[in-house]
């Protein structure tokens, strides 16, 4: 296991107003945002559907590493996460995270979630849940992230040993890693009587906040003289600046643009949002010529735009899984065939039933997974088949056909040698004959069944071996079909339209003597003496032998 040293901070001396509850008689307006102390994620065994332990464990080192990298600050909080391979929608955006810290006692990442005005109904719901936790439903938080896995050989338990990126911290039902809304920090109007009657939430515990460095004396902690209203106004200004910073951090603008906006002073959230929109419009205008779109009006040229849907992404991820490769950039990998089955069936209980109401993809039916598996496997079978040696290509002529009707093979002959034409004389009509042979198409094939037990066992390696086995079977089948022309009927081949076997004394192409160097010269001469159909003209070099095919025991 990768060792990660834990130089984490569990408390900070930086005073930020969003980390305080100010108590007293003078009201402080916090705008329309509601703030909640939260536990984002806790180390331990992750809970699976049905309130069961899964085979995934979130390690403490992974959380410490994520905290040290600052992965939990400024993250979007959505109402329900997007489905796998689906992109989150801004319509579901509820708030943003801040002030993350690591609690070594609880082994958890904690912090604050600030809800936007559009999430007022959610704030009301959370307030009601927190007010009566004895009978509250299992509502909590779930993180969407990119993990680094570790799994010992032969063990089912998969450990998350590091976190590369956190996308969001979402409000969900039945959270997997015990993420919770702990307490409303701004559920009611907040006020102050004594500017130093301040408490700070860190790691899920309430502790006095040191307003200065640790080596300051107790005397320096006395309340300052002056007007309390001035201190309140100072806090309001600081809070406004911090709130604007959160909005800018989550705007999706480039780093240089965010830094420029952070240097400005805003009076209202509307001013911040207006400035963000202006920057977006400016950047869009700069990039307009490089944007690829469909359509457009003169003088703009026709352009193209597009992106993969969630269903297309999961198809690419499944193909990569079968090939044992990483999917294209930006596509989430699948851990195994079981994960694909759950995404496309909703059958979390593994009873073989399709649950359309649990599927996040459009147009998914009970046959979608079977079709996806067949398409992906057939493509890999075709690619695997190309690797095998096609020895028969040297001795055959390959043709394509438009239908499966019986094929008539025609051999022309009887022309012989072209006659001499005297100067000024007319060309004479030549006579020609033909011989027809008829062949019919034969269909060969089969399928390998993927059982529910194999899916439940997540037997991905066995599934990866299927295309190789099918490609080998196809190669053997085609090889034997072509070899049969020379081996059927004890080596004389199929019966022709004249009633004789392909290799027959009447065709002057059958020998019975062992193929020694001397006999090879005899065979070569006999082949060169083959004559054209219905003419006595020898074909000579046209029928000289080029290849020798012998069974393995005579090679």
N, C-alpha and C positions, 0 to 999 in steps of 0.2 A: 504494500500500500504506500502511496505517496505521502510522505510526512509533511505536515504543514505546521509551521510554528505559529503560535497564537498571540501575536503582539497586538491584541484587539483592545479597543477602548470601551469601557462599560459606562463611562460618564464623561461629559465634556464640560470644560470651564467656559465655553463660548455661550454667552447669554443671547438666546433668540426668543422673541416674544411668543412664538408658536409653541414653545415648550413649557409654558407656564400657565397656571390657573391663578388669576388675580382675583382676590376676594375683597369685598367691602361694599360700600354704599354707592359709590359713583360708578355709573354704567359705562362700559367700554363697548363700542360698536365693532363687531367683527365682520360686518358686511353680511352677505348671504351664505357664506361658507360655514359648514358644520364640521367640527373636528372630533375625531375619535382616537383614543389610545388603542393600539392594536398589537396583536402578536401575529406577524406575517407567516412564520413557519417555525416548526419545532423539530429537533432531531429525533430520530427513532424510526420504527417500522411504519411505513406508509399504509393507510387504511384503504382497502379495496371496496368495490361495490358489495352491498350486503353486509356492511359493518364487519368485514373479515380482514385479517392481516394479509397484505399482499407479499410478494417476494422481493419488494424493493425497500431499502433502508436508507434514510437520509442521515448521513454521518455528521457529527459535530464539526469535524474539520472542514467539511464542505461549507457549512454556514459561516464559520470563522473566516474562511478564505473569501467568501462572497461579501461579508461585511467589510473586510479590509480593502476590498476593491471598490467599495461604494456602490454595489449593484442594486440596492434596495431603495435608494433615494430618487425622487422625481419619477416614479413609475406610475403608469396609468392604472386606475382601478375601474374595471368594467363590471356591469351587472351581468353576471354569468359569463364565463370565458367562451371564446369562440371554439367551435369544434375543431378536432384535429384536421390540419391541412386547410382550415378556413381562416381568413384574416379577420381580426377584430374590427367591429364597426364603431365609428365615432358616435353613432346614435345610442350606443350602450355605455358610453363613457360616463362614469359617476364621479370620479375624483382623482386625487393624486397622493402619492406617499411622500413622507419626509421624515427627517430626524431618526433614521434607523439606527439601532444600536444592538449590540450582542449581550444577551443576558446569560452569563456562565452558569447560574444556578438553574434556571429553567431550560438551558441549552436551546435558546430560541432567538430569532431575530424579531425585535419589537420596534415600534415606531408610531407614527401618526398618519391617519388617513383624513384628508380634507375633502369634503364633498362639494361639488359645484352646485349652482342654483338649480340646474335642470334635474338634479337628483334629490330634490326636496321630498318626494314621496318615499324614497329609500331611507332618507334621514329620519322621517317620521316612523317608518317601520322599525328601524334600528332602535330608536328611542323606546318604543313600546316593548320590544324584545328585552332590552336592558332593564326596563322597569319591572319586569316580572320574569326573572330568569328561572324560577322554579318550574314553570310549565312552558318555557320557550322552545321553539323548534331548533333543529340543529343547523343554524345558519352561521357561517364563518367565512374564512378567507382561503383562497387557493392561489398559488403562484404558478405562472407560466414561465418556464425557464429551459435553458439548454444545459444538460448535465454532462459530467464526465463519469463514466461507469467503471466499476471494477467487479468482476465475477470470477470466483475461484473455479478451477476445473472440476466438473462433476457436481457443483453445488447450484441450487436453484436461486439462492439469495443473491440479488444484485445490489451493490452498494453504490450510492452516489458519493463520490469522493471529492468532487469539486463542482462548481457552477461557473459556466463560461459567460452566461448572459441571463438577465432576468427581464422578461418582456412586460409583465403586468402582475398586479396583485388584485385578484378579482373577488367579488362578493358572491358566494355560492351556497348551495345547500349540501350538507354532509361533506365538509372539507376533508381532504386526504391527509394532510400533515398538521392537523390541529391548529390551523390559523384561526384567530378569534378576534372579534371586536370586544375589547375589554371594558371600555368606559367612555362615556361621552364627555369630551373636554369642553365643548361649547354648547351643551344642550340647553342651557338657560342663559339669561343675561348675566354677564360677568362684571364684577366691580372690584373696587379697592378702597379700603379704609386706611391701611398702613402700607406704603409702597414696598416695605420689606416683608410683608406677610405673604411670602411667595413659596410655592412648592413646585418641585420639578419631578416629572415622571421619567424614570430611567429603568429599562429592563423589567417593566411590569411592577416595580416597587416605587413607593413615594418616599423621597428622601429630600432633606434640605439642600438647596443649591448654594454652592459657594459662589458668590458674585465676583470674587476676585481670585487671585492665585492662592495656593494652599499655604504659603508661608506668611500670609497676612495675619495680623493679630486680631483678637476678638474685638478690640477697641475700634478697629477700622470698619467693623461691620454695623456700627450704629446707624440708625436712620438719618439721612441727610436733612439739613434744614432747608426750608423753602416751600414753595407752593406745590401741594400734591398734584394740582391740575396740570402743572407744567410737565411733571413726570408722566402723567397719563397721556398727554399729547405727544410726548416723545415716544412712548410705547406705540401709540397709534401710527405715527410716522414710520417707525421701524417695522411694524406689522404690515403696513401697506407696501413697503419696499420688499419685504420677504415674500408676500403674496404675489406681487408682480414678478418676482424672480422665479417662482414656481410656474406661473403661467408661461413665461418666456422659455423656461427649461423644457416644458412639455409641448412647445409649439412645433417641433420638428424642423425648425430653421437651422441653417448651418451655424457652426460654433462662432465664427467671426460676427455673424449677424446678431446672435444672441448676446454676445459680449457688448456690441454697440448699444443694443436696447437696454441692457442692464445699467448703462451709464446715464440713462434718462430718468427723470423724476415724473411719476404719474400720480394723478389725484384720484382716479376712479378705475375700476376694473374695465369699464368700457374704453377708456383711453388706451389701456394696455392691449386689449383685443384689437382695437382699431390700428394700433401701430404694428401689431403682428400681421394683420391682413395686408397692410400697405407693403410690408417687407415681402410677403408672399407674392403679391402682384408684381413687385419690382423684379424679383428673381424669376418669375414666370416669363416676364417680358424679355429678360436677358436670354432665356433658354428657348424661346419660342421657335427659333429657326432650327434647333436641334431636336425638337419634339416630333415624334413620328405618329401621325394620326391618319385615320381613314377619311377621305373626302376633302373638304376645303373648297374655297371659292377662289377664282382668279384674283390677284396674280399668284396666289399660293399654289404650290405644286401638290398633286395627290400624295398623301402620306399614309402611314400605317401605324396603328397602335394596338396594344393588346397585352394580355398577361394570362398566366395559367390560372385556371379555376382550382378549387380545392380538390375536386375529383381528378383532374389531370395531374396534380402534384402527387396524390396518393398512388396513381397508376405508375408514375415514374419511380416513386420510392419502392413500390413492389417489384418492378423490373430490376432495379438496382439490388434489392434484397436477394432475388433469385440468382443474379449474376455474381453475388458476393462482392459488390462494389459500393462505393459511396454514391448517393444520388447527386444530381446536378446542384450547383450552389443555390442556396435559398430554399431547397426542398428538404423538409424534415425526414430523417430516416425512420424506417420501421424497425422495431426490435425483433419482430418475428411474424410468422403467419397468424399467430393467435391475435395479435394486435390488429391486423388487417381484418380478420373475421369479425372482431368486436365492432370496428368502425362501420363495416358494411352490413351488419346484421342486427346490431343492438342486443345480441343474445348474451348478456353478461352472465346469465345463469348456466350457459353452455348446455342447453337442452334441445338444440337443433331447431329452434323456432325463430322466425324473422319478426323483428319489432320495428316497424316503420316509423313509429313515433319517437324512437330514440336516435334516429339517423339524422346527422346534420348536413348531409349532401342532398342535392336536388336530384330527382329522377332515379333514385336507387330503389331497386326491387329485390325480391328474393333470389333472382337469378343473376344479379349484378356481379357478385363475387365469383360465381362459376365462370361467367363470361370473361371477367378480368383475368382469372387464372389461366383459362384456355388461351386467350390472346397472348399473354406474356410468355407462357411456356412454349407456344407454337413459334414465336419469334426466336426464342433462344434455341429451340430444336433446329430451326432452319440455319441459324448461325453455327451451331455445333456441327451440323452435317457438312458444312463447307470445309471443315478441317480434315475430314477423312479423305484418303487417296481415292480418286476416281479412275481406277486402272482401265475401265472399259472405254474411256473416251478415245483411246487410240485405235480401237477396232470397230467403232460404230459411227453412224451418222445420226446426229440428233435433230429432230424436227419438232415443231410446235403444231398443235391441232386446235381447231376452233370448236370442236364438239367431241362427244364420246362415241360417235358412230364408228362401226367397224372400218378399219383401214385396209385399203387395197394397195398392196405393194406391186409395182409394175416394173418389169425388166424388159427393156427394148433391145432388139437385135435384128439381124437379117440384112443390115445395110452392107456390112463387109467393107471392102476397100472402095474409095471413090473412083469412078471411071475417068479416063482422060477425055477432055473436050477439045476438039479441033478449033482452030481459029475461025470464028464466024459461025460455028455450029451451035445448035441449040442444046441446052442441058436436057438430059433424060431424067424421067421420074424414077426415083429409087423405091424399092420395095422394102418394107420393114415389118417385123413381127414383134409380138410382145408375149410375156408370160405373167400371169397375175397370181399373187399370193394374198390371202386375207388374214388379218390379225384383229383380235378383239381386245378391248381394254379390260383390265382386271383391277378391282379396287381392293387394297389391303390397308389395314389399320386397326386401331383399338384405342383404349384409354386407360389411364391409371387413376384410380379413385382416391380422393383425399378424404379420409374419414374424420368424423368429429373428434374421435379419440386422438388422432394425430395432430389436429389443430389444438386441442386442449393441452397436449404435451409440448406444443410449440416446436414440433419436429421439423425445423426449417432446413437443417442439413439434408434430411432425407428428401425433401421437396426439391432442393437444389440439384440433387443427383438425378432426378427424373428426366430432365431434358437430355442429359448425356446418354442415359439408357435408351431413350426413345430415338435419338439420333443414330446410335449404334445399331438399333434394331432396323431402322430404315435403310441404313447402308448395307447391312447383311441381306435384307430382303431384296434390294435392287441388285446387289452383286450376284446372288444366287439365281435371280430371274434371268440375268444376262448369261451367266455361266451355263444355265440349263440348255441353251442353244447348242452347246458343244458336249453336254454330258447326258442328255435325255436318251432313253432307250439304249442303255449300255454304250453310250458314246457316239451313236449315229445321228442323234438330233431328231427334231420333230419331222413328221410326215408332210411332204410337200403336195401341191395340187396335182402332180403327175402320179401320185400314189407311192412314190419312193421316198425313203428317208433323205434328209438333207445331205448326209454323207453316204453315198451309195456308189457301187461299181458303175451303174449306168450314168452317173454324173462325173465319172473319172476323177473322184476326189476322195477315195477311200483306200487306205493302206492297212496292212495287217502286220507288217514287219516292225520290230523294235527300232526306235529312232536312234541309230548309231551315226557317227560321222559319214559313213558310206551311204547309209539309207537316207540321210538328210539330202545328199546330192541327188539321189533318185527322186525324192519328193519334190525338191526344187525344180527339177527338169519337168516332172509331171505337171506342176502348177503352171509353169511357163507355157506348156502345150495346151492349156485350156483354150477352147474355141468359143467364139461368139455364138449366141443363141441363133439357131437356124441359118448359120453360115459356117463355112469351114475355116474361117480366118482365125489363126492363132492370136491370142492376146499378148503373149510374150511378157514384156516388162510390166504390163499393167497388172498381171496376176502373180508376179514374182513375190515370194514370201518376205514379209517384213517382221513378223512377230512369231514367237513360239510360246504357246500356252500349254503347260503341263500340270498335272496334279501335284500336291506337295510331296508325295512319296517318290515321285520321279524327277523332282526338280534338280 
